[in-house]
Amino acid sequence: MLQRLNITGVRNLQPCHLSLSRLNLFYGLNGSGKSSLLEAVHLLASGRSFRSHQIRKVIQDGQQVCTVFAKLDNGQQLGISKDLQGVQLLKRNGVIVHSLAELAHDLPVQLLHPESIDIIDGGSKPRRQLVDWLLFHVEPVFYSAWLRYHRALVQRNALLKTVRVDETEWQVWEKELAESALILHKLRAATIDNWLFFVQNAILLLLPQLVLKVDYVAGFDVEKDFVTQLAESRLKDRERGHTQLGPHRADLRLKTDLGLVEAVLSRGQKKLLICALKLAQVDFLKANNKNCVVLLDDVASELDVLARLRLLTHLQQLDAQVLMTAVEADTVWPVLCELDNQATLFHVEQGEVTPRYF
């Protein structure tokens, strides 16, 4: 859990030094800086913004660098700074580290915001990331296997663009790609099987009328030798310029009795389904003895009163730390106070964050 949070140089936010509790609400007008607070936490946990791919847009006008520092309730101290060129400095307990994975492992963060609907309506990447986020936090061998696979994938894609390639070189990298692909596939398949229990529980909570079926698509034919599949696909892959088979093309297909959810669910139902999927992530981590920080950006306007109450109640029961934003405090604050009398309220106005006491 985030115990203390210091932010400087992020968008329109004034330098702030915040003491946080389990449940935290930031309220204020649109454009006041509420989402920038959540963005700063996301930056610390993942090294990237959820609002822009360009760090220049995250760094405050007139500043050269943005910095986010946090002290966790277990004593860990994490920090990240990024400059206008994207050069970053990472620290863990005051010591420079060279991998974002170290910070991400210490600070599991789940985000729910209006653009989360891409998980359903977008391509396969956000659904694949949903699964890989779980694996990163619960399977110690996952990250090294993921790195190994992507190194081999880069090498094979380079060969596809090379005019003359020795057969031995093809065989070396396709064997490496196939071996690491099978490791990733087995990890994903096993984790998805376990995660689906929590998905169904979350759906019962938020969408009790929905019968959901989840199919895992591996990205290649798991019944056939993958080395052979890669060799047979070289010509087509050369034409496309990239490898078309493999775990990097994996997907989760979400279905109802009437068809794929992107085609048959209303926008409101899609939002509730995304909440259920994210809630299942938090629940799965809790079952694996890890607590999560949940960022809820403007969820009050996305969910009805009952769904909002069910979501917040279950997050509180899971010991998740919640940082959420709202335009008006009275839409959410009474619920938070009822769930936890230690909940913390902050008012955000023109980038200045001020604690409120009631």
C-alpha positions in Angstrom: 0.0 0.0 0.0 1.1 3.5 -0.8 1.7 5.3 2.5 3.3 8.5 1.2 3.3 9.9 -2.3 5.5 12.8 -3.6 4.9 14.2 -7.1 6.8 17.0 -8.9 6.7 18.2 -12.5 3.7 16.1 -13.6 1.3 18.1 -15.9 -0.5 20.9 -14.1 0.1 19.5 -10.6 1.7 21.7 -8.0 4.4 19.8 -6.1 2.5 17.6 -3.6 3.4 15.5 -0.6 0.5 13.2 0.3 -0.2 10.8 3.1 -2.6 8.1 1.9 -4.9 5.6 3.6 -6.6 2.5 2.3 -9.5 4.4 0.5 -8.7 7.8 -1.0 -10.9 10.1 -3.0 -9.7 13.1 -5.1 -12.4 15.4 -6.2 -12.6 18.6 -8.2 -13.6 20.1 -11.5 -12.6 18.6 -14.9 -9.1 19.7 -15.7 -8.1 20.4 -12.1 -5.4 17.6 -12.1 -7.2 14.7 -10.5 -6.4 12.2 -13.3 -2.8 13.5 -13.2 -2.4 12.1 -9.7 -3.4 8.7 -10.9 -1.2 9.1 -13.9 1.8 9.7 -11.6 1.1 6.5 -9.7 0.8 4.6 -12.9 4.1 6.1 -14.1 5.8 4.9 -11.0 4.4 1.4 -11.3 4.9 0.9 -15.0 7.2 3.6 -16.4 4.5 4.9 -18.7 1.5 7.1 -18.7 -2.0 5.8 -19.4 -2.9 9.1 -21.1 -0.1 9.7 -23.6 2.8 7.8 -25.2 4.8 11.0 -25.2 6.6 11.9 -22.0 6.8 15.5 -23.1 3.0 15.7 -22.6 3.4 14.4 -19.1 6.1 16.7 -17.9 4.9 20.1 -16.8 5.4 23.1 -19.1 8.7 24.8 -18.3 10.1 21.8 -16.5 12.8 19.4 -17.7 11.9 16.4 -15.6 9.0 14.8 -13.6 9.6 12.8 -10.5 7.3 10.4 -8.5 8.4 9.0 -5.1 6.5 6.7 -2.9 7.0 5.0 0.5 5.0 1.8 0.9 3.5 0.5 4.2 6.1 -2.3 4.2 9.0 0.2 4.3 10.0 0.0 0.7 10.8 3.3 -1.1 10.3 3.6 -4.8 11.2 6.5 -7.1 11.2 7.3 -10.8 12.2 10.4 -12.7 11.9 11.1 -16.5 13.3 13.9 -18.5 12.1 15.4 -21.8 14.2 13.0 -23.8 12.6 10.0 -22.0 15.8 9.2 -20.1 14.7 7.7 -16.7 16.2 7.2 -13.3 14.8 4.4 -11.2 15.5 4.0 -7.5 14.5 1.3 -5.0 15.3 2.0 -1.3 17.7 4.7 -2.4 19.7 2.4 -4.8 19.6 2.9 -8.5 18.0 0.0 -10.4 18.1 -0.6 -14.1 14.8 -2.5 -14.7 11.3 -1.2 -14.3 10.3 -4.8 -13.5 11.7 -4.3 -10.0 9.5 -1.4 -9.3 6.5 -3.0 -11.0 6.9 -6.1 -8.9 6.8 -4.1 -5.7 3.8 -2.1 -6.7 1.0 -4.0 -8.5 -1.4 -1.4 -9.9 -4.7 -1.9 -11.7 -6.3 0.9 -13.6 -9.9 1.5 -14.5 -10.7 4.6 -16.6 -13.0 5.5 -19.5 -10.5 4.2 -22.1 -10.4 0.8 -20.5 -13.2 -0.3 -22.9 -10.4 -1.0 -25.4 -10.0 -4.3 -23.6 -13.2 -5.4 -25.3 -13.5 -3.2 -28.4 -9.8 -3.0 -29.3 -7.4 -5.6 -30.7 -5.9 -8.6 -28.9 -3.0 -6.7 -27.2 -4.9 -5.3 -24.2 -6.5 -8.7 -23.5 -3.1 -10.3 -23.8 -1.6 -7.7 -21.4 -4.4 -8.5 -18.9 -3.2 -12.1 -18.7 0.5 -11.2 -18.7 0.1 -8.7 -15.9 -1.2 -11.6 -13.7 1.7 -13.9 -14.8 4.2 -11.2 -14.0 3.0 -10.9 -10.4 2.4 -14.6 -9.6 4.8 -16.7 -11.8 8.5 -16.0 -11.0 9.7 -17.6 -14.3 7.3 -15.6 -16.5 9.3 -12.5 -17.0 12.5 -14.2 -18.0 10.6 -16.5 -20.4 8.8 -13.5 -21.9 12.1 -11.7 -22.5 13.7 -14.8 -24.0 10.7 -15.2 -26.4 10.8 -11.6 -27.5 14.6 -11.6 -28.1 14.2 -14.6 -30.3 11.2 -13.0 -32.1 13.2 -9.9 -32.8 16.0 -12.0 -34.3 13.7 -14.0 -36.5 11.9 -10.9 -37.7 15.4 -9.5 -38.7 16.1 -12.7 -40.7 12.8 -12.2 -42.5 14.1 -8.9 -43.9 17.5 -10.3 -44.8 18.0 -11.4 -48.4 20.2 -14.5 -47.8 20.0 -16.4 -44.6 21.9 -19.6 -43.8 19.6 -22.5 -42.9 21.5 -23.1 -39.7 20.7 -19.5 -38.6 17.0 -20.1 -39.3 17.1 -23.3 -37.2 18.9 -21.7 -34.3 16.4 -18.9 -33.8 13.3 -20.9 -34.7 14.2 -23.5 -32.1 14.8 -20.8 -29.5 11.5 -19.1 -30.4 9.6 -22.4 -30.2 11.0 -23.5 -26.9 10.3 -20.2 -25.2 6.8 -20.1 -26.9 5.8 -23.4 -25.3 6.9 -22.1 -21.9 4.8 -19.0 -22.3 1.8 -20.9 -23.6 1.8 -23.4 -20.7 2.1 -20.5 -18.1 -0.7 -18.6 -19.7 -3.0 -21.6 -20.1 -2.6 -22.7 -16.4 -3.0 -19.1 -15.1 -6.1 -18.5 -17.2 -7.7 -21.7 -15.9 -7.2 -20.5 -12.3 -8.2 -16.9 -13.0 -11.5 -17.8 -14.6 -12.9 -18.8 -11.2 -12.4 -15.3 -10.0 -13.8 -13.9 -13.3 -17.0 -15.8 -12.8 -17.3 -14.6 -9.2 -16.8 -11.0 -10.3 -19.4 -11.3 -13.0 -22.0 -12.7 -10.5 -21.3 -9.6 -8.4 -21.6 -7.0 -11.2 -23.4 -8.7 -14.1 -25.4 -11.5 -12.6 -27.5 -12.1 -15.7 -24.5 -12.5 -18.0 -23.2 -16.0 -18.9 -19.6 -15.5 -20.1 -17.4 -18.0 -21.9 -13.7 -17.3 -22.2 -11.6 -19.0 -24.9 -7.8 -18.8 -24.8 -6.3 -18.6 -28.3 -2.6 -19.5 -28.1 -1.5 -17.8 -31.3 -0.3 -21.0 -32.9 -1.4 -24.6 -33.2 -0.4 -26.2 -29.9 -1.1 -29.7 -31.3 1.6 -29.4 -33.9 5.4 -29.0 -33.7 5.9 -25.2 -33.6 9.4 -25.4 -35.2 7.8 -27.0 -38.2 5.0 -24.4 -38.3 7.6 -21.6 -38.3 9.7 -23.2 -41.1 6.5 -23.6 -43.2 5.5 -20.0 -42.7 8.8 -18.4 -43.7 7.6 -17.4 -47.2 4.4 -15.8 -46.0 6.2 -14.2 -43.1 8.8 -12.7 -45.5 5.9 -11.2 -47.5 4.4 -9.6 -44.4 7.8 -8.7 -42.9 7.1 -10.2 -39.5 6.3 -13.5 -37.7 2.6 -14.2 -37.8 2.5 -17.2 -35.5 3.3 -17.3 -31.8 2.3 -16.2 -28.3 2.7 -12.6 -29.4 -0.6 -13.2 -31.3 -2.4 -14.8 -28.4 -5.9 -13.6 -27.4 -8.8 -14.1 -25.1 -12.1 -14.4 -26.9 -15.0 -13.3 -24.7 -18.4 -14.7 -25.7 -22.0 -14.9 -24.6 -24.6 -17.3 -25.9 -25.5 -14.6 -28.5 -21.9 -14.1 -29.8 -18.8 -12.1 -29.1 -19.2 -9.6 -26.3 -18.0 -6.6 -28.5 -20.9 -7.3 -30.8 -23.7 -8.1 -28.4 -23.2 -6.1 -25.2 -24.3 -2.5 -24.6 -21.7 0.1 -23.7 -22.9 0.0 -20.1 -22.6 -3.8 -20.0 -19.1 -3.6 -21.5 -18.0 -1.2 -18.7 -19.3 -3.6 -16.1 -17.6 -6.5 -17.7 -14.3 -4.6 -17.7 -14.8 -3.8 -14.0 -15.4 -7.5 -13.4 -12.2 -8.6 -15.3 -10.2 -6.0 -13.4 -11.8 -7.0 -10.1 -10.9 -10.6 -10.8 -7.2 -9.5 -11.3 -7.2 -8.0 -7.8 -8.9 -11.0 -6.4 -6.5 -13.4 -8.0 -3.5 -11.5 -6.6 -5.1 -11.5 -3.1 -5.4 -15.3 -3.4 -1.7 -15.4 -4.1 -0.9 -13.2 -1.1 -0.3 -9.9 -2.9 -2.3 -6.8 -2.4 -3.0 -4.3 -5.2 -3.3 -0.6 -5.7 -6.5 0.2 -7.8 -6.8 3.5 -9.7 -10.4 4.4 -10.5 -10.5 7.4 -12.8 -14.0 9.0 -12.9 -15.7 5.6 -12.2 -18.5 7.4 -10.4 -19.8 8.7 -13.8 -19.3 5.3 -15.5 -21.2 3.0 -13.1 -24.6 3.2 -11.5 -25.0 3.6 -7.7 -25.4 -0.2 -7.0 -22.6 -1.3 -9.2 -20.3 1.3 -7.7 -21.2 0.2 -4.2 -20.6 -3.5 -5.0 -17.2 -2.7 -6.6 -15.9 -0.6 -3.8 -17.2 -3.0 -1.1 -15.5 -5.9 -2.7 -12.2 -4.0 -3.2 -12.3 -3.1 0.5 -12.8 -6.7 1.4 -9.8 -7.7 -0.7 -7.6 -5.1 1.2 -6.9 -3.3 -2.0 -5.8 0.3 -1.8 -8.1 2.6 -3.8 -7.3 5.9 -5.3 -10.3 7.3 -7.1 -11.4 10.5 -8.7 -14.8 12.3 -9.0 -16.1 15.7 -9.9 -18.3 15.9 -6.8 -17.3 14.3 -3.5 -20.9 13.6 -2.4 -21.3 11.0 -5.2 -18.8 8.7 -3.6 -17.5 10.0 -0.2 -20.4 8.8 2.0 -19.9 5.2 0.7 -16.1 5.4 1.4 -16.7 6.6 4.9 -19.1 3.8 5.6 -16.6 1.3 4.3 -13.7 2.7 6.2 -13.8 5.6 8.7 -10.1 6.2 8.0 -10.8 7.0 4.3 -9.0 10.2 3.1 -10.5 13.0 1.0 -8.5 15.5 -1.1 -9.7 18.5 -3.1 -7.9 19.3 -6.3 -8.1 22.8 -7.8 -5.9 24.2 -10.5 -3.2 21.6 -9.8 -3.2 22.1 -6.0 -4.1 19.1 -3.9 -5.5 19.9 -0.4 -6.6 17.4 2.3 -10.2 17.8 3.5 -11.3 16.8 7.0 -14.9 16.1 8.0 
